[in-house]
Structure formats: structure tokens, C-alpha cells
Amino acid sequence: MEKVLKIINEEISNRELINKNTNAFQSEIAELREVLKVLNNDYKKDKLIAKQQLEIEQYKESLNEIKKSSQHIRYKFFNIGGPLNDNSLKFTQEQLKFISKIAKIVEDIEFFSEEANDNE
């Protein structure tokens, strides 16, 4: 696309130099300028769309990392994967209540990260 824009610009410059006073070529130059404007606008839009798509992909990756991290945190609190998944870490009742609150927040983070991925 950049090469096409460059070629059109060069063509405009060449025609302006050679045919400075010719009305027929002046109208062609005006038409080429309009084409150049349209192509340039389309090129800018395409660049913006590509940039936005890259940002979306980065956000998706971030959401997946958040989900993995939150699951890992929750699993560590409850020793999931350990023997019997019970209170093998020997938390007191007060600590378990506090951990349950944190686990609920982490669970909400997981839920919202999944929902954000599903909405795409």
C-alpha cells in the first residue's frame, strides 16, 4: 500500500512538472489527488484496525494469565492436589474464614475473566 501511495505521489509530481499549464492534465491530477486521499484514509483505517486487533490479542493473553494465576492461588489455599484436599495446611477456623473470603474474590476474578473471553 505504501508503494502504491508513493507511486501515485511521484506520478502527480511528474505530471505537474511536465504539464503545468494544460487543463486536461490538471483535471487528471485533481482526480489522482482524490484517489490518493481515499487510499490514504483506507490505509490509515487498516493500520488502526490492525493495531486494535493486536491490543485485543494482548488483553486476551492477559486474561488467560489472570485466570491461571487466580486458579493457582485458590488451589494453594485449599491444598488442591494434595492428599484428601482437606485442611492439611492446618489453618485455624479464623484463618479459614479469611481464606474463604479471599478465595471468593479470586473465584470472582476467574468468573469475570472467563466471561470476558466468552463475550468475544
C-alpha positions as CSV (number, residue, x, y, z in Angstrom):
1,M,0.0,0.0,0.0
2,E,2.9,2.4,0.8
3,K,4.5,1.7,-2.6
4,V,1.2,2.5,-4.3
5,L,0.9,5.7,-2.4
6,K,4.5,6.6,-3.3
7,I,4.0,5.8,-7.0
8,I,0.8,8.0,-7.1
9,N,2.6,10.9,-5.4
10,E,5.5,10.6,-7.9
11,E,3.1,10.5,-10.8
12,I,1.4,13.6,-9.6
13,S,4.7,15.4,-9.2
14,N,5.8,14.3,-12.7
15,R,2.6,15.4,-14.4
16,E,2.6,18.7,-12.6
17,L,6.1,19.5,-13.8
18,I,5.5,18.4,-17.4
19,N,2.0,19.7,-18.0
20,K,1.8,22.7,-15.7
21,N,-0.5,24.7,-17.9
22,T,-2.6,22.0,-19.5
23,N,-6.2,21.9,-18.3
24,A,-6.7,18.3,-19.3
25,F,-3.9,17.1,-17.2
26,Q,-4.9,19.4,-14.3
27,S,-8.2,17.6,-14.0
28,E,-6.4,14.2,-14.1
29,I,-4.1,15.5,-11.3
30,A,-7.1,16.6,-9.3
31,E,-8.7,13.1,-9.8
32,L,-5.4,11.4,-8.8
33,R,-5.3,13.6,-5.7
34,E,-8.8,12.5,-4.7
35,V,-7.8,8.8,-5.3
36,L,-4.7,9.4,-3.2
37,K,-6.8,10.9,-0.3
38,V,-9.2,7.9,-0.4
39,L,-6.3,5.4,-0.5
40,N,-4.5,7.2,2.3
41,N,-7.6,7.2,4.5
42,D,-8.2,3.5,3.9
43,Y,-4.6,2.8,4.7
44,K,-4.9,4.7,8.0
45,K,-8.1,2.8,8.9
46,D,-6.4,-0.6,8.1
47,K,-3.5,0.3,10.3
48,L,-5.8,1.3,13.2
49,I,-7.8,-1.9,12.9
50,A,-4.6,-4.0,12.9
51,K,-3.3,-2.1,16.0
52,Q,-6.6,-2.6,17.8
53,Q,-6.6,-6.3,16.9
54,L,-3.1,-6.7,18.4
55,E,-4.3,-4.9,21.6
56,I,-7.3,-7.3,21.8
57,E,-5.0,-10.3,21.5
58,Q,-2.7,-8.9,24.2
59,Y,-5.7,-8.4,26.5
60,K,-6.9,-12.0,25.8
61,E,-3.5,-13.3,26.8
62,S,-3.5,-11.2,30.0
63,L,-7.0,-12.5,30.9
64,N,-5.7,-16.1,30.4
65,E,-2.8,-15.4,32.7
66,I,-5.0,-13.8,35.3
67,K,-7.3,-16.9,35.2
68,K,-4.4,-19.3,35.6
69,S,-2.9,-17.3,38.4
70,S,-6.2,-17.0,40.3
71,Q,-6.8,-20.8,40.0
72,H,-3.3,-21.4,41.3
73,I,-3.9,-19.1,44.3
74,R,-7.2,-20.8,45.1
75,Y,-5.6,-24.3,44.8
76,K,-2.8,-23.3,47.1
77,F,-5.2,-22.1,49.8
78,F,-7.1,-25.3,49.9
79,N,-4.1,-27.6,49.0
80,I,-6.0,-28.9,46.0
81,G,-4.0,-31.7,44.5
82,G,-2.7,-32.6,48.0
83,P,-3.9,-35.6,49.9
84,L,-7.6,-35.6,50.5
85,N,-7.8,-31.8,49.7
86,D,-8.6,-31.2,53.4
87,N,-7.1,-28.8,55.9
88,S,-3.7,-30.4,55.6
89,L,-2.1,-26.9,56.0
90,K,-3.6,-26.8,59.5
91,F,-5.3,-23.4,59.2
92,T,-7.3,-22.3,62.2
93,Q,-11.1,-21.6,61.8
94,E,-10.4,-17.8,61.8
95,Q,-7.8,-18.3,59.1
96,L,-10.1,-20.5,57.1
97,K,-12.8,-17.8,57.2
98,F,-10.3,-15.2,56.0
99,I,-9.0,-17.5,53.3
100,S,-12.6,-18.3,52.2
101,K,-13.2,-14.6,51.6
102,I,-10.0,-14.3,49.6
103,A,-10.9,-17.4,47.7
104,K,-14.3,-15.9,46.8
105,I,-12.7,-12.8,45.4
106,V,-10.3,-15.0,43.4
107,E,-13.2,-17.0,42.2
108,D,-15.0,-13.9,41.0
109,I,-11.8,-12.8,39.1
110,E,-11.8,-16.2,37.4
111,F,-15.5,-15.9,36.5
112,F,-15.1,-12.4,35.1
113,S,-12.0,-13.4,33.1
114,E,-13.9,-16.3,31.6
115,E,-16.9,-14.1,30.9
116,A,-14.7,-11.6,29.1
117,N,-13.2,-14.3,26.9
118,D,-16.7,-15.7,26.1
119,N,-18.0,-12.3,25.0
120,E,-15.7,-12.0,22.1
